[in-house]
Amino acid sequence: MAGTSVLNQQTLLLVQICITLISTMLLVTAAAHSHSQEEQRLWALGNVVACVGVAQGNLPDVPMLIHTVLSYSFIAMGLGLILRGLRRFAHQELETRWIVLIVLISLVLPGYFTYVEPSLSARMCASAFLFGTLNWLCVAALLRCGRWSAVGTAVTGFAAVGISLMVRGVYLLLHPAPAPGVSVPLLDMSLLVVSMSQIVIVFGLLLMVSQRYADKLRHLSAIDPLTGALNRSALENQGRRIAQRTLQAGRSVSLVMIDADHFKAINDTYGHPFGDEVLRHLAHLLQQDMRPLDLMARYGGEEFVLVLDGLTRDDALKVGERLRQRVEQASLTAGAATVRYTISVGVACSDQHGYDLGGLIAVADSAMYSAKHAGRNRVRAG
């Protein structure tokens, strides 16, 4: 298979160096942003270290220790740092000892086949398998991140590099390494794939970060920052979906409106910061009864809404009474102040009032005000 190739080795080498430099600059620029994530900085640092290794491996007239052993170890260290960043992105960790082990292996293998049992084929084969394995470990880390739409591009890039290096390693395992200046189409093509895949990887990493920021923004836009409950807009969107889902399934859905009694007096007596603590405390107590399919939202001021999937009016009344007792029996201490407070609860159910979310909110709200007019600290059904 050796001979003249349509791919010029010097051109391929130049392409690889240029793409490596451009990729590194893109990742470093992204990581330099003040709000960059730690994994971005690891990816950038890993590319910088690997770039140093590539440069060492292509320096003319340098000792073999630098040209082979140290250059391979820098590339392996760079891949180890990138792998650590990917695992951190997937909310896992790669301990430093594993990176040290990767670097030691990348030192021992080329060192052995350079000084103990000199063999260019063995050295190139071992490094191809080592770097290919590291790229497949990157693929495995990415697949733990969740949605394919977010990680698919980067997975494709790392997988392409891994396959190319493994093919390269298998070829060198079966054939002697070509002499300098002799082209082997398969080896040249694998080098081209590795170079081009770097662009895919960088684009994929930046896409992953942008999608995670987008997810955070969507989450923040749906959450009340004070209590951690859904906000009113999210209640309307998600509550309608629950109502539609229960209607199609032929089961009930209940809505519970909750209001903290005498909340204005608490604010006036203890101050608004203490009032905020009361709201956070109330949200925590309400959250304890929530099931995975239920919703809790802060409707406005001191009012909260629960959307209870599959519960009839009687079941919802029991939930409301349980919550009322829990709040009545609890106390809140903040600083030197300790207070007890109560809630008024209104309940509406689709069995009596239909599946329109706005209609259920209106009925539950009316029932809650009925509970307040009746003396507060009680539960009423619409």
C-alpha positions as a Markdown table, in Angstrom:
| # | Residue | x | y | z |
|---|---|---|---|---|
| 1 | Met | 0.0 | 0.0 | 0.0 |
| 2 | Ala | 3.0 | 2.3 | 0.2 |
| 3 | Gly | 4.0 | 4.5 | -2.7 |
| 4 | Thr | 2.9 | 7.8 | -4.1 |
| 5 | Ser | -0.2 | 9.3 | -2.4 |
| 6 | Val | -2.5 | 12.0 | -3.7 |
| 7 | Leu | -2.2 | 13.4 | -0.2 |
| 8 | Asn | 1.1 | 15.2 | 0.4 |
| 9 | Gln | 2.6 | 14.5 | 3.8 |
| 10 | Gln | 4.0 | 17.9 | 4.3 |
| 11 | Thr | 0.6 | 19.5 | 3.3 |
| 12 | Leu | -1.2 | 17.2 | 5.8 |
| 13 | Leu | 1.2 | 18.1 | 8.5 |
| 14 | Leu | 0.7 | 21.8 | 7.8 |
| 15 | Val | -3.1 | 21.3 | 7.8 |
| 16 | Gln | -2.9 | 19.5 | 11.2 |
| 17 | Ile | -0.8 | 22.2 | 12.7 |
| 18 | Cys | -3.0 | 25.0 | 11.5 |
| 19 | Ile | -6.2 | 23.4 | 12.6 |
| 20 | Thr | -4.7 | 22.6 | 16.0 |
| 21 | Leu | -3.7 | 26.2 | 16.5 |
| 22 | Ile | -7.1 | 27.6 | 15.3 |
| 23 | Ser | -9.0 | 25.1 | 17.5 |
| 24 | Thr | -6.8 | 26.0 | 20.5 |
| 25 | Met | -7.4 | 29.7 | 19.9 |
| 26 | Leu | -11.1 | 29.3 | 19.7 |
| 27 | Leu | -11.3 | 27.3 | 23.0 |
| 28 | Val | -8.9 | 29.7 | 24.8 |
| 29 | Thr | -11.0 | 32.7 | 23.6 |
| 30 | Ala | -14.2 | 31.0 | 24.8 |
| 31 | Ala | -12.6 | 30.1 | 28.2 |
| 32 | Ala | -11.3 | 33.6 | 28.7 |
| 33 | His | -14.8 | 34.9 | 29.2 |
| 34 | Ser | -15.5 | 35.9 | 32.8 |
| 35 | His | -18.5 | 33.7 | 33.0 |
| 36 | Ser | -16.9 | 30.6 | 31.4 |
| 37 | Gln | -17.4 | 27.2 | 33.1 |
| 38 | Glu | -14.5 | 25.3 | 34.7 |
| 39 | Glu | -14.8 | 22.6 | 32.1 |
| 40 | Gln | -14.3 | 25.2 | 29.3 |
| 41 | Arg | -11.0 | 26.2 | 31.0 |
| 42 | Leu | -10.0 | 22.5 | 31.1 |
| 43 | Trp | -10.7 | 22.0 | 27.4 |
| 44 | Ala | -8.7 | 25.1 | 26.6 |
| 45 | Leu | -5.8 | 24.1 | 28.8 |
| 46 | Gly | -5.9 | 20.6 | 27.4 |
| 47 | Asn | -5.7 | 21.9 | 23.8 |
| 48 | Val | -2.8 | 24.3 | 24.7 |
| 49 | Val | -0.8 | 21.4 | 26.3 |
| 50 | Ala | -1.6 | 19.1 | 23.3 |
| 51 | Cys | -0.6 | 21.9 | 21.0 |
| 52 | Val | 2.8 | 22.1 | 22.7 |
| 53 | Gly | 3.2 | 18.3 | 22.2 |
| 54 | Val | 2.4 | 18.5 | 18.5 |
| 55 | Ala | 4.9 | 21.4 | 18.1 |
| 56 | Gln | 7.6 | 19.3 | 19.9 |
| 57 | Gly | 6.9 | 16.3 | 17.7 |
| 58 | Asn | 7.5 | 18.4 | 14.6 |
| 59 | Leu | 10.6 | 20.4 | 15.6 |
| 60 | Pro | 13.5 | 19.6 | 13.3 |
| 61 | Asp | 16.9 | 18.5 | 14.6 |
| 62 | Val | 15.9 | 17.9 | 18.2 |
| 63 | Pro | 16.8 | 15.0 | 20.5 |
| 64 | Met | 14.6 | 11.9 | 20.4 |
| 65 | Leu | 13.7 | 12.5 | 24.0 |
| 66 | Ile | 11.9 | 15.7 | 23.0 |
| 67 | His | 10.8 | 14.5 | 19.5 |
| 68 | Thr | 9.1 | 11.3 | 20.7 |
| 69 | Val | 8.8 | 10.8 | 24.5 |
| 70 | Leu | 8.0 | 14.3 | 25.7 |
| 71 | Ser | 5.9 | 15.2 | 22.7 |
| 72 | Tyr | 3.7 | 12.1 | 23.2 |
| 73 | Ser | 3.4 | 12.8 | 27.0 |
| 74 | Phe | 2.3 | 16.4 | 26.4 |
| 75 | Ile | -0.4 | 15.2 | 23.9 |
| 76 | Ala | -1.6 | 12.6 | 26.3 |
| 77 | Met | -1.7 | 15.1 | 29.2 |
| 78 | Gly | -3.8 | 17.4 | 27.0 |
| 79 | Leu | -6.2 | 14.7 | 26.2 |
| 80 | Gly | -6.4 | 13.8 | 29.9 |
| 81 | Leu | -7.3 | 17.4 | 30.7 |
| 82 | Ile | -10.0 | 17.4 | 28.0 |
| 83 | Leu | -11.4 | 14.2 | 29.3 |
| 84 | Arg | -11.5 | 15.6 | 32.8 |
| 85 | Gly | -13.4 | 18.6 | 31.5 |
| 86 | Leu | -15.9 | 16.4 | 29.7 |
| 87 | Arg | -16.5 | 14.3 | 32.8 |
| 88 | Arg | -17.0 | 17.4 | 34.8 |
| 89 | Phe | -19.5 | 18.7 | 32.2 |
| 90 | Ala | -21.4 | 15.4 | 32.8 |
| 91 | His | -21.3 | 16.1 | 36.6 |
| 92 | Gln | -18.6 | 13.4 | 37.2 |
| 93 | Glu | -15.0 | 13.6 | 38.1 |
| 94 | Leu | -11.7 | 12.3 | 36.8 |
| 95 | Glu | -9.1 | 12.3 | 39.7 |
| 96 | Thr | -5.7 | 13.7 | 39.1 |
| 97 | Arg | -4.1 | 10.3 | 39.7 |
| 98 | Trp | -5.7 | 9.0 | 36.5 |
| 99 | Ile | -4.2 | 11.9 | 34.5 |
| 100 | Val | -0.8 | 11.2 | 36.1 |
| 101 | Leu | -1.3 | 7.5 | 35.0 |
| 102 | Ile | -2.1 | 8.5 | 31.5 |
| 103 | Val | 1.0 | 10.7 | 31.3 |
| 104 | Leu | 3.2 | 7.9 | 32.7 |
| 105 | Ile | 1.9 | 5.4 | 30.2 |
| 106 | Ser | 2.6 | 7.9 | 27.4 |
| 107 | Leu | 6.2 | 8.3 | 28.7 |
| 108 | Val | 6.9 | 4.6 | 29.2 |
| 109 | Leu | 5.6 | 3.3 | 25.9 |
| 110 | Pro | 7.5 | 5.6 | 23.5 |
| 111 | Gly | 10.5 | 5.6 | 25.8 |
| 112 | Tyr | 10.7 | 1.8 | 25.7 |
| 113 | Phe | 10.3 | 1.6 | 21.9 |
| 114 | Thr | 12.9 | 4.4 | 21.5 |
| 115 | Tyr | 15.7 | 3.4 | 23.9 |
| 116 | Val | 15.1 | -0.2 | 25.1 |
| 117 | Glu | 13.6 | -2.0 | 22.1 |
| 118 | Pro | 14.0 | 0.6 | 19.3 |
| 119 | Ser | 11.1 | 0.2 | 16.8 |
| 120 | Leu | 9.5 | 3.0 | 14.9 |
| 121 | Ser | 6.5 | 0.8 | 14.0 |
| 122 | Ala | 5.9 | -0.3 | 17.6 |
| 123 | Arg | 6.2 | 3.2 | 18.9 |
| 124 | Met | 3.8 | 4.6 | 16.3 |
| 125 | Cys | 1.4 | 1.7 | 16.8 |
| 126 | Ala | 1.4 | 2.0 | 20.6 |
| 127 | Ser | 0.8 | 5.8 | 20.5 |
| 128 | Ala | -2.1 | 5.3 | 18.0 |
| 129 | Phe | -3.8 | 2.8 | 20.3 |
| 130 | Leu | -3.2 | 5.0 | 23.4 |
| 131 | Phe | -4.5 | 8.2 | 21.8 |
| 132 | Gly | -7.4 | 6.3 | 20.2 |
| 133 | Thr | -8.4 | 4.9 | 23.6 |
| 134 | Leu | -8.4 | 8.3 | 25.2 |
| 135 | Asn | -10.7 | 9.6 | 22.4 |
| 136 | Trp | -13.1 | 6.7 | 23.0 |
| 137 | Leu | -13.0 | 7.6 | 26.7 |
| 138 | Cys | -14.1 | 11.1 | 25.7 |
| 139 | Val | -17.0 | 9.6 | 23.7 |
| 140 | Ala | -18.0 | 7.6 | 26.8 |
| 141 | Ala | -17.9 | 10.7 | 29.0 |
| 142 | Leu | -20.0 | 12.7 | 26.5 |
| 143 | Leu | -22.7 | 10.0 | 26.3 |
| 144 | Arg | -23.3 | 10.5 | 30.0 |
| 145 | Cys | -24.2 | 14.1 | 29.4 |
| 146 | Gly | -27.8 | 13.4 | 28.3 |
| 147 | Arg | -29.4 | 14.6 | 25.1 |
| 148 | Trp | -27.9 | 13.5 | 21.8 |
| 149 | Ser | -28.8 | 16.9 | 20.3 |
| 150 | Ala | -26.5 | 18.5 | 22.8 |
| 151 | Val | -23.5 | 16.2 | 22.5 |
| 152 | Gly | -23.9 | 14.5 | 19.1 |
| 153 | Thr | -21.6 | 16.8 | 17.2 |
| 154 | Ala | -18.7 | 16.4 | 19.7 |
| 155 | Val | -19.3 | 12.6 | 20.0 |
| 156 | Thr | -19.0 | 12.4 | 16.2 |
| 157 | Gly | -15.7 | 14.3 | 16.2 |
| 158 | Phe | -14.1 | 12.2 | 19.0 |
| 159 | Ala | -15.4 | 9.0 | 17.6 |
| 160 | Ala | -14.0 | 9.8 | 14.2 |
| 161 | Val | -10.6 | 10.5 | 15.7 |
| 162 | Gly | -10.8 | 7.3 | 17.8 |
| 163 | Ile | -11.6 | 5.2 | 14.7 |
| 164 | Ser | -8.9 | 6.8 | 12.6 |
| 165 | Leu | -6.3 | 6.2 | 15.3 |
| 166 | Met | -7.3 | 2.6 | 15.9 |
| 167 | Val | -7.2 | 1.9 | 12.1 |
| 168 | Arg | -3.8 | 3.5 | 12.0 |
| 169 | Gly | -2.7 | 1.3 | 15.0 |
| 170 | Val | -4.0 | -1.9 | 13.4 |
| 171 | Tyr | -2.2 | -1.1 | 10.1 |
| 172 | Leu | 1.1 | -0.4 | 11.9 |
| 173 | Leu | 0.6 | -3.6 | 13.9 |
| 174 | Leu | 0.5 | -5.6 | 10.6 |
| 175 | His | 2.9 | -3.6 | 8.5 |
| 176 | Pro | 6.3 | -1.9 | 9.1 |
| 177 | Ala | 6.3 | 1.8 | 9.4 |
| 178 | Pro | 6.9 | 3.5 | 6.1 |
| 179 | Ala | 10.3 | 5.1 | 5.5 |
| 180 | Pro | 10.5 | 8.9 | 5.7 |
| 181 | Gly | 9.1 | 10.5 | 2.6 |
| 182 | Val | 7.1 | 7.4 | 1.6 |
| 183 | Ser | 3.3 | 7.9 | 1.6 |
| 184 | Val | 0.8 | 5.3 | 2.7 |
| 185 | Pro | -2.7 | 6.3 | 1.6 |
| 186 | Leu | -4.4 | 4.7 | 4.6 |
| 187 | Leu | -2.1 | 6.4 | 7.1 |
| 188 | Asp | -2.4 | 9.8 | 5.2 |
| 189 | Met | -6.2 | 9.5 | 5.1 |
| 190 | Ser | -6.3 | 8.8 | 8.9 |
| 191 | Leu | -4.2 | 11.9 | 9.5 |
| 192 | Leu | -6.5 | 14.0 | 7.4 |
| 193 | Val | -9.6 | 12.6 | 9.3 |
| 194 | Val | -7.9 | 13.4 | 12.6 |
| 195 | Ser | -7.2 | 17.0 | 11.5 |
| 196 | Met | -10.7 | 17.7 | 10.2 |
| 197 | Ser | -12.3 | 16.0 | 13.2 |
| 198 | Gln | -10.7 | 18.6 | 15.4 |
| 199 | Ile | -12.9 | 21.3 | 13.9 |
| 200 | Val | -16.0 | 19.1 | 14.6 |
| 201 | Ile | -14.9 | 18.6 | 18.2 |
| 202 | Val | -14.4 | 22.3 | 18.9 |
| 203 | Phe | -17.7 | 23.2 | 17.3 |
| 204 | Gly | -19.4 | 20.4 | 19.3 |
| 205 | Leu | -17.8 | 21.6 | 22.6 |
| 206 | Leu | -18.9 | 25.2 | 22.0 |
| 207 | Leu | -22.4 | 23.9 | 21.0 |
| 208 | Met | -22.6 | 21.9 | 24.3 |
| 209 | Val | -21.8 | 25.0 | 26.3 |
| 210 | Ser | -24.3 | 27.2 | 24.5 |
| 211 | Gln | -27.1 | 24.7 | 24.9 |
| 212 | Arg | -26.4 | 24.3 | 28.6 |
| 213 | Tyr | -26.5 | 28.1 | 29.0 |
| 214 | Ala | -29.8 | 28.1 | 27.1 |
| 215 | Asp | -31.2 | 25.4 | 29.4 |
| 216 | Lys | -30.2 | 27.4 | 32.4 |
| 217 | Leu | -31.9 | 30.5 | 31.0 |
| 218 | Arg | -35.1 | 28.5 | 30.3 |
| 219 | His | -35.0 | 27.2 | 33.8 |
| 220 | Leu | -34.4 | 30.6 | 35.4 |
| 221 | Ser | -37.2 | 32.1 | 33.3 |
| 222 | Ala | -39.7 | 29.6 | 34.8 |
| 223 | Ile | -38.6 | 29.8 | 38.4 |
| 224 | Asp | -39.4 | 32.3 | 41.2 |
| 225 | Pro | -36.0 | 33.3 | 42.4 |
| 226 | Leu | -37.1 | 33.8 | 46.0 |
| 227 | Thr | -38.9 | 30.5 | 46.7 |
| 228 | Gly | -37.7 | 28.2 | 44.0 |
| 229 | Ala | -41.3 | 27.4 | 43.0 |
| 230 | Leu | -42.5 | 27.9 | 39.4 |
| 231 | Asn | -43.6 | 31.4 | 38.5 |
| 232 | Arg | -47.0 | 32.4 | 37.2 |
| 233 | Ser | -46.0 | 32.2 | 33.6 |
| 234 | Ala | -44.6 | 28.7 | 34.0 |
| 235 | Leu | -47.8 | 27.6 | 35.9 |
| 236 | Glu | -50.0 | 28.7 | 33.1 |
| 237 | Asn | -47.9 | 26.8 | 30.5 |
| 238 | Gln | -47.2 | 23.6 | 32.5 |
| 239 | Gly | -50.6 | 23.6 | 34.3 |
| 240 | Arg | -52.5 | 23.6 | 31.0 |
| 241 | Arg | -50.4 | 20.6 | 29.9 |
| 242 | Ile | -51.3 | 18.7 | 33.0 |
| 243 | Ala | -55.0 | 19.6 | 32.6 |
| 244 | Gln | -54.9 | 18.4 | 29.0 |
| 245 | Arg | -53.1 | 15.2 | 30.0 |
| 246 | Thr | -55.5 | 14.3 | 32.8 |
| 247 | Leu | -58.5 | 15.0 | 30.5 |
| 248 | Gln | -57.2 | 12.7 | 27.8 |
| 249 | Ala | -56.4 | 10.0 | 30.5 |
| 250 | Gly | -59.9 | 10.4 | 32.0 |
| 251 | Arg | -58.7 | 11.2 | 35.5 |
| 252 | Ser | -59.2 | 14.1 | 37.8 |
| 253 | Val | -57.0 | 17.1 | 38.4 |
| 254 | Ser | -57.3 | 19.4 | 41.4 |
| 255 | Leu | -56.0 | 22.8 | 42.1 |
| 256 | Val | -55.2 | 24.1 | 45.6 |
| 257 | Met | -54.8 | 27.9 | 46.3 |
| 258 | Ile | -52.8 | 28.8 | 49.4 |
| 259 | Asp | -52.4 | 32.2 | 51.1 |
| 260 | Ala | -50.3 | 33.0 | 54.1 |
| 261 | Asp | -52.6 | 34.6 | 56.7 |
| 262 | His | -51.8 | 38.1 | 58.0 |
| 263 | Phe | -48.7 | 38.3 | 55.9 |
| 264 | Lys | -48.8 | 42.1 | 55.7 |
| 265 | Ala | -48.7 | 42.2 | 59.5 |
| 266 | Ile | -45.6 | 40.0 | 59.5 |
| 267 | Asn | -43.9 | 42.3 | 57.0 |
| 268 | Asp | -44.9 | 45.4 | 59.0 |
| 269 | Thr | -43.8 | 43.9 | 62.3 |
| 270 | Tyr | -40.6 | 42.1 | 61.4 |
| 271 | Gly | -39.6 | 43.7 | 58.1 |
| 272 | His | -39.6 | 42.5 | 54.5 |
| 273 | Pro | -36.5 | 40.4 | 54.8 |
| 274 | Phe | -38.2 | 38.3 | 57.5 |
| 275 | Gly | -41.3 | 38.2 | 55.2 |
| 276 | Asp | -39.1 | 36.7 | 52.5 |
| 277 | Glu | -38.0 | 34.0 | 55.0 |
| 278 | Val | -41.6 | 33.2 | 55.7 |
| 279 | Leu | -42.3 | 32.7 | 52.0 |
| 280 | Arg | -39.3 | 30.5 | 51.6 |
| 281 | His | -40.3 | 28.5 | 54.7 |
| 282 | Leu | -43.8 | 28.1 | 53.4 |
| 283 | Ala | -42.6 | 26.9 | 50.0 |
| 284 | His | -40.4 | 24.3 | 51.7 |
| 285 | Leu | -43.4 | 23.0 | 53.7 |
| 286 | Leu | -45.6 | 22.8 | 50.7 |
| 287 | Gln | -42.9 | 21.0 | 48.6 |
| 288 | Gln | -42.9 | 18.1 | 51.0 |
| 289 | Asp | -46.2 | 16.8 | 49.7 |
| 290 | Met | -45.4 | 17.2 | 46.0 |
| 291 | Arg | -45.3 | 14.2 | 43.7 |
| 292 | Pro | -43.3 | 14.0 | 40.4 |
| 293 | Leu | -46.3 | 14.9 | 38.3 |
| 294 | Asp | -47.6 | 17.7 | 40.5 |
| 295 | Leu | -46.8 | 21.4 | 40.2 |
| 296 | Met | -46.1 | 24.1 | 42.8 |
| 297 | Ala | -46.1 | 27.8 | 41.8 |
| 298 | Arg | -45.9 | 31.1 | 43.4 |
| 299 | Tyr | -49.0 | 32.8 | 42.0 |
| 300 | Gly | -48.2 | 36.3 | 43.4 |
| 301 | Gly | -47.3 | 37.9 | 46.7 |
| 302 | Glu | -47.9 | 35.4 | 49.4 |
| 303 | Glu | -50.1 | 33.1 | 47.3 |
| 304 | Phe | -49.1 | 29.7 | 46.1 |
| 305 | Val | -50.9 | 27.2 | 43.7 |
| 306 | Leu | -50.6 | 23.5 | 43.7 |
| 307 | Val | -51.8 | 21.5 | 40.6 |
| 308 | Leu | -52.4 | 17.9 | 41.8 |
| 309 | Asp | -52.5 | 15.3 | 39.1 |
| 310 | Gly | -55.1 | 12.5 | 39.5 |
| 311 | Leu | -56.6 | 13.8 | 42.8 |
| 312 | Thr | -60.4 | 14.1 | 43.3 |
| 313 | Arg | -61.8 | 17.0 | 45.4 |
| 314 | Asp | -62.0 | 14.9 | 48.6 |
| 315 | Asp | -58.3 | 13.8 | 48.1 |
| 316 | Ala | -57.3 | 17.4 | 47.5 |
| 317 | Leu | -59.2 | 18.6 | 50.6 |
| 318 | Lys | -57.2 | 16.0 | 52.6 |
| 319 | Val | -53.9 | 17.3 | 51.2 |
| 320 | Gly | -55.0 | 20.9 | 52.0 |
| 321 | Glu | -55.9 | 20.0 | 55.5 |
| 322 | Arg | -52.6 | 18.2 | 56.0 |
| 323 | Leu | -50.7 | 21.2 | 54.7 |
| 324 | Arg | -52.7 | 23.6 | 57.0 |
| 325 | Gln | -51.8 | 21.5 | 60.0 |
| 326 | Arg | -48.2 | 21.3 | 59.1 |
| 327 | Val | -47.9 | 25.0 | 58.7 |
| 328 | Glu | -49.8 | 25.7 | 61.9 |
| 329 | Gln | -47.6 | 23.4 | 63.9 |
| 330 | Ala | -44.3 | 24.7 | 62.4 |
| 331 | Ser | -42.4 | 27.8 | 63.6 |
| 332 | Leu | -39.8 | 30.0 | 61.9 |
| 333 | Thr | -36.8 | 31.5 | 63.6 |
| 334 | Ala | -34.7 | 34.1 | 61.8 |
| 335 | Gly | -32.3 | 36.2 | 63.8 |
| 336 | Ala | -33.9 | 37.0 | 67.2 |
| 337 | Ala | -37.5 | 36.6 | 65.9 |
| 338 | Thr | -39.6 | 33.5 | 66.0 |
| 339 | Val | -43.1 | 33.4 | 64.6 |
| 340 | Arg | -45.9 | 31.0 | 63.9 |
| 341 | Tyr | -48.3 | 31.6 | 61.1 |
| 342 | Thr | -51.2 | 29.9 | 59.4 |
| 343 | Ile | -52.6 | 29.5 | 55.9 |
| 344 | Ser | -56.0 | 29.7 | 54.2 |
| 345 | Val | -56.6 | 27.1 | 51.5 |
| 346 | Gly | -59.1 | 26.9 | 48.6 |
| 347 | Val | -59.6 | 23.8 | 46.5 |
| 348 | Ala | -61.2 | 23.2 | 43.1 |
| 349 | Cys | -61.5 | 20.0 | 41.1 |
| 350 | Ser | -62.1 | 19.2 | 37.5 |
| 351 | Asp | -64.9 | 16.8 | 38.5 |
| 352 | Gln | -67.0 | 19.7 | 39.4 |
| 353 | His | -65.5 | 22.6 | 37.5 |
| 354 | Gly | -64.0 | 21.2 | 34.3 |
| 355 | Tyr | -60.4 | 21.1 | 33.0 |
| 356 | Asp | -59.9 | 24.8 | 32.1 |
| 357 | Leu | -56.9 | 25.9 | 34.2 |
| 358 | Gly | -58.1 | 29.5 | 34.4 |
| 359 | Gly | -61.5 | 28.4 | 35.6 |
| 360 | Leu | -60.0 | 26.1 | 38.3 |
| 361 | Ile | -57.8 | 29.0 | 39.5 |
| 362 | Ala | -60.8 | 31.3 | 39.8 |
| 363 | Val | -62.8 | 28.7 | 41.7 |
| 364 | Ala | -59.9 | 27.9 | 44.1 |
| 365 | Asp | -59.2 | 31.6 | 44.6 |
| 366 | Ser | -62.8 | 32.2 | 45.5 |
| 367 | Ala | -62.8 | 29.3 | 47.9 |
| 368 | Met | -59.6 | 30.5 | 49.5 |
| 369 | Tyr | -61.1 | 34.0 | 50.2 |
| 370 | Ser | -64.2 | 32.2 | 51.6 |
| 371 | Ala | -61.8 | 30.5 | 54.1 |
| 372 | Lys | -60.3 | 33.9 | 55.0 |
| 373 | His | -63.7 | 35.4 | 55.5 |
| 374 | Ala | -64.7 | 32.5 | 57.7 |
| 375 | Gly | -61.8 | 33.2 | 60.1 |
| 376 | Arg | -58.6 | 32.0 | 58.3 |
| 377 | Asn | -56.6 | 29.0 | 59.0 |
| 378 | Arg | -59.0 | 26.6 | 57.3 |
| 379 | Val | -59.7 | 24.8 | 54.1 |
| 380 | Arg | -62.7 | 25.4 | 51.8 |
| 381 | Ala | -63.7 | 23.7 | 48.5 |
| 382 | Gly | -65.1 | 25.7 | 45.6 |
